[in-house]
Amino acid sequence: MKKLLTLTLSLSLLFVYSIAASAQDSSTSKIAAKSTSSRKRGPVFRANKEQVNQAQVILKARGLYSGGTTGKLDEATRAGLKEYQKAEGLKVTGTLNKSTLERMSIELTDKQKAM
């Protein structure tokens, strides 16, 4: 009788322990998910119209862009930027990010320099 009672008590404690451990794991993952989703992004780097114009002129001179100097980051400009970035060993993004502007020797604004 004592053995049966001890066995039942042991199994009950094991069951309660496994439920508690499971609940703690799920609450920990919820906290981790909440902390990563509530993080705010920093400022977004954006090239201005004049910088896009200058980049289009440079891309055109290198034969990577055949459009006009519109100051708009259109698909043809993005395609040219990707080719330029690939040729220069930069991360290929198709955007005028800080490293691409610096490699093109296009002056950054004070706000862009601070990023």
C-alpha positions in Angstrom: 0.0 0.0 0.0 2.8 2.4 0.9 4.5 1.6 -2.5 1.4 2.4 -4.4 0.9 5.7 -2.5 4.6 6.7 -3.1 4.3 5.8 -6.8 1.1 7.8 -7.2 2.6 10.8 -5.4 5.8 10.6 -7.4 3.9 10.5 -10.7 1.7 13.4 -9.6 4.8 15.5 -8.7 6.4 14.6 -12.1 3.3 15.6 -13.9 3.0 19.0 -12.1 6.7 19.7 -12.6 6.4 19.0 -16.4 3.4 21.4 -16.7 5.2 24.1 -14.7 8.3 23.8 -16.9 6.1 23.9 -20.1 4.3 27.1 -18.8 7.6 28.8 -18.0 9.1 28.0 -21.5 6.0 29.5 -23.2 6.0 32.6 -21.1 9.7 33.1 -21.7 9.2 32.8 -25.4 6.3 35.3 -25.3 8.5 37.8 -23.4 11.3 37.4 -25.9 8.9 37.8 -28.9 7.4 40.9 -27.3 10.8 42.5 -26.7 12.0 42.0 -30.3 8.8 43.2 -31.8 8.6 46.4 -29.7 12.1 47.5 -30.7 12.0 50.7 -32.8 14.0 51.0 -36.0 16.5 53.8 -36.2 16.2 56.5 -38.8 16.0 55.4 -42.5 18.8 56.5 -44.8 17.4 58.3 -47.9 19.2 59.9 -50.8 17.8 63.3 -51.8 16.9 64.3 -55.4 20.2 66.0 -56.1 22.1 62.9 -55.0 20.0 60.7 -57.2 20.7 63.1 -60.1 24.4 62.9 -59.5 24.3 59.1 -59.3 22.4 58.9 -62.6 25.1 61.0 -64.2 27.8 58.8 -62.9 26.0 55.6 -63.9 25.4 57.0 -67.4 29.1 57.9 -67.7 30.0 54.3 -66.9 27.4 52.9 -69.3 25.2 51.4 -66.6 22.2 53.7 -67.1 20.6 55.0 -70.3 17.8 57.1 -68.9 17.6 60.8 -68.2 18.7 62.6 -65.0 15.3 62.7 -63.4 16.3 62.6 -59.7 13.9 59.6 -59.3 15.1 56.3 -58.1 13.2 54.3 -60.8 13.7 50.7 -61.9 16.3 51.6 -64.5 18.3 53.6 -61.9 18.1 50.7 -59.4 19.3 48.3 -62.1 22.3 50.5 -62.8 23.0 50.9 -59.1 23.0 47.1 -58.7 25.6 46.7 -61.5 27.7 49.5 -60.0 27.6 48.0 -56.5 28.5 44.6 -57.9 31.4 46.0 -59.8 32.7 48.0 -56.8 32.4 45.1 -54.4 29.6 46.8 -52.4 26.5 45.1 -50.9 24.1 44.8 -53.9 20.9 46.6 -52.8 19.9 48.7 -55.8 19.5 51.7 -53.4 21.6 54.8 -52.8 22.8 53.9 -49.4 25.6 55.6 -47.5 28.4 53.4 -48.7 27.3 53.7 -52.4 27.1 57.5 -52.2 30.6 57.6 -50.5 32.1 55.3 -53.2 30.6 57.6 -55.9 32.1 60.6 -54.1 28.7 62.2 -53.7 28.6 64.5 -50.8 26.4 63.5 -47.9 24.1 65.9 -45.9 24.9 66.5 -42.3 22.0 64.4 -41.3 23.2 61.5 -43.5 26.8 61.8 -42.1 25.4 61.4 -38.5 23.7 58.1 -39.5 
